[in-house]
Amino acid sequence: LEEAEQRELLCLFKSLAGDRAGIETDYAAYSPEQRANLRKLAKEYDLLPSAASDYHGKHKGETLAHGFPSEDFQALLSALGINE
């Protein structure tokens, strides 16, 4: 998709999904540049950053075992009304 089409879809998605809307920012196949760009879009569109559903791991300090930041994981749980 072209950037304009991506932005149009993100706006539509956010308007339909509301405060619980998220975007996959962390996936093993993403380059550091792709992750950074996706995190930028998540922040710009007020979307929760998330990891791929096949990311598994336990907490290890500031990040989960696969590198997904713990604070992002906590934000997802909070948005879903789940207390860890």
Secondary structure as a PSIPRED ss2 file (coil, helix, strand):
# PSIPRED VFORMAT (PSIPRED V4.0)

   1 L C   1.000  0.000  0.000
   2 E C   1.000  0.000  0.000
   3 E H   0.000  1.000  0.000
   4 A H   0.000  1.000  0.000
   5 E H   0.000  1.000  0.000
   6 Q H   0.000  1.000  0.000
   7 R H   0.000  1.000  0.000
   8 E H   0.000  1.000  0.000
   9 L H   0.000  1.000  0.000
  10 L H   0.000  1.000  0.000
  11 C H   0.000  1.000  0.000
  12 L H   0.000  1.000  0.000
  13 F H   0.000  1.000  0.000
  14 K H   0.000  1.000  0.000
  15 S H   0.000  1.000  0.000
  16 L H   0.000  1.000  0.000
  17 A H   0.000  1.000  0.000
  18 G H   0.000  1.000  0.000
  19 D H   0.000  1.000  0.000
  20 R H   0.000  1.000  0.000
  21 A C   1.000  0.000  0.000
  22 G E   0.000  0.000  1.000
  23 I E   0.000  0.000  1.000
  24 E E   0.000  0.000  1.000
  25 T E   0.000  0.000  1.000
  26 D E   0.000  0.000  1.000
  27 Y C   1.000  0.000  0.000
  28 A C   1.000  0.000  0.000
  29 A C   1.000  0.000  0.000
  30 Y C   1.000  0.000  0.000
  31 S C   1.000  0.000  0.000
  32 P H   0.000  1.000  0.000
  33 E H   0.000  1.000  0.000
  34 Q H   0.000  1.000  0.000
  35 R H   0.000  1.000  0.000
  36 A H   0.000  1.000  0.000
  37 N H   0.000  1.000  0.000
  38 L H   0.000  1.000  0.000
  39 R H   0.000  1.000  0.000
  40 K H   0.000  1.000  0.000
  41 L H   0.000  1.000  0.000
  42 A H   0.000  1.000  0.000
  43 K H   0.000  1.000  0.000
  44 E H   0.000  1.000  0.000
  45 Y C   1.000  0.000  0.000
  46 D C   1.000  0.000  0.000
  47 L C   1.000  0.000  0.000
  48 L E   0.000  0.000  1.000
  49 P E   0.000  0.000  1.000
  50 S E   0.000  0.000  1.000
  51 A E   0.000  0.000  1.000
  52 A C   1.000  0.000  0.000
  53 S C   1.000  0.000  0.000
  54 D C   1.000  0.000  0.000
  55 Y C   1.000  0.000  0.000
  56 H C   1.000  0.000  0.000
  57 G C   1.000  0.000  0.000
  58 K C   1.000  0.000  0.000
  59 H E   0.000  0.000  1.000
  60 K E   0.000  0.000  1.000
  61 G C   1.000  0.000  0.000
  62 E C   1.000  0.000  0.000
  63 T E   0.000  0.000  1.000
  64 L E   0.000  0.000  1.000
  65 A C   1.000  0.000  0.000
  66 H C   1.000  0.000  0.000
  67 G C   1.000  0.000  0.000
  68 F C   1.000  0.000  0.000
  69 P E   0.000  0.000  1.000
  70 S H   0.000  1.000  0.000
  71 E H   0.000  1.000  0.000
  72 D H   0.000  1.000  0.000
  73 F H   0.000  1.000  0.000
  74 Q H   0.000  1.000  0.000
  75 A H   0.000  1.000  0.000
  76 L H   0.000  1.000  0.000
  77 L H   0.000  1.000  0.000
  78 S H   0.000  1.000  0.000
  79 A H   0.000  1.000  0.000
  80 L C   1.000  0.000  0.000
  81 G C   1.000  0.000  0.000
  82 I C   1.000  0.000  0.000
  83 N C   1.000  0.000  0.000
  84 E C   1.000  0.000  0.000
